[in-house]
Amino acid sequence: MSRLDRITSDPQVCHGQPVVRGLRYPVQMLLQLIASGMSADEILEDYPDLEQDDLLAALEYGALASGGHTVVSVSAA
């Protein structure tokens, strides 16, 4: 099950960087938090707007982007 529909890109939000659900949480920032060793529970506690599926969507996006696959950004609804 893909969660990529949670990742959006809008020039009006974070300069068009891929973000989660149109919120001002760039995918890159979430990946950096995970890479720093923060647990999902710690991230969700620090950022209550986020949901578990948002973190999984960021990981999926990062995996696709790093694997040489083409990632298509979804425009904000």
N, C-alpha and C positions, 0 to 999 in steps of 0.2 A: 504494500500500500504506500503510495507516494504521498508525501506531505508538502510537495513543492508549491502547491497552491497557496500556502501560507507565506511564501516569499514574494515580495513585491518590489517594484522599482518605480519611483516617481521623481522627476526632476525637482519637485517642490519639497521632497522629504529627504533629508540627509544628502543633498546634492546628487540624487539619483542612485546612491549606493543601494544594493540589495538589502532590504530590511524585512523584519517579521511583521506580517499583517498590517503594513502601513504605519506601524508604530516607529518611533525613532530609536530602534534597536538594530543597528547594522549587523548583518550576519557575521562579518569579520570580527566585531567586538565579542559576540557570543562564542565564536570559535576560539578566540584568544582566552576568554574566561575558562572555557573547558580545558584548553591546553595548559593553562596555568595550574591546573589541579583542582579547581573548584568542582564540587559535586553538583549534579542537577538540582538537588534540594537546596543547596546554598545559593545557587543562582536564582532559583525561583523565590527564595526567601528575600533576597536583595532586590529583586525586580518583580513585584507582585502582579504586574500586568501580563507577565509571560506565563505560558502554559507548557507543560511537558512536551506536547507535540510541536511547539515552537522550537525548542532545542533540538528535537529530532529532525525537524525541517532544516535547521541550520547545518546540522551534521550531514544530512543528505545532500544539501546544496554544495557544501565544502567537498564532499567525497566526489561528486560528479565533476566539479570544477577542477579538482586536482588530478583526476583520472584521464584527462584528455578528451572528455566528452563535451559536447556543446551544451551550455546551459542557457535556456531562454528565459529572460526575466519577464514576469507577468506584470502588466500595468496595474496600477491601483484602480480599484473599482469605483 
